[in-house]
Amino acid sequence: MLKRMTIALGALTFAATACSQDPTGASSNELVLAQNAQVIADNVAVTAGGGTNYEGWIRRVLDTLRTTDDPVARAYLDSARASRDSAWAAFQRGDTATARADRRAAFRYVLSAVIELFPNAPERTGLAVDSAIDRIEKFLGGRDAPRLRAILAHVKDLRVRADQAFVGGDKVTALALNLRAMQILHRLVEHIRYANHDHDATADAEMESVGY
């Protein structure tokens, strides 16, 4: 447990430089709108048996493997754990570049396990993101929320890139981008409060630090 907690802290440290910047001075009204929008996205992501977010898909995988033998999915998870161990070792010796690469590899192995058990995970996650965006935009109406709308535009761009990856046959990248989009929506308030940080790196670090 301590090891996983330390890896989680290390993962977040990779994105900490940008996140340590002073808040952008977003209006209190826009932050309230962002909080409501975040709740809307979370409600869309929650589904029976898990959720169309990273933690939800991991729960589905682990629950399924308790009753179903899928050697391919198990092998992916074993590879993910080995990569996390390598990331921890690299982090301890100060090799942050290798730690990042190994942590990213672990993340993609987990996504491969998700797709092995749930081949439609990329599409389902993408549809959930689209639904969340649609509901948030309807909620906003004509309200003034420039930072929030900028984040939504970025999430839409992630969806375009995800669909392109899917059409190109790269379902792992498609799922990764769709999950990144969902994670950004899940943390909208922080992404608006710190508008100048690296939204993608922050979302990825938050997901990659999740234990399994």
ZILINZI-V80906 format. One record per run of one state. SS is the DSSP state (H for helix, E for strand, - for the rest). FROM is the first residue (numbers start at 1). TO is the last residue. Records with the same first field share a line. If there is no record, write none. Layout:
SS = FROM-TO  FROM-TO
This chain:
- = 1-1  15-15  20-27  48-49  52-53  68-70  93-95  118-120  141-145  168-170  187-187  194-198  209-212
H = 2-14  16-19  28-45  54-67  71-92  96-117  121-140  146-167  171-186  188-193  199-208
E = 46-47  50-51
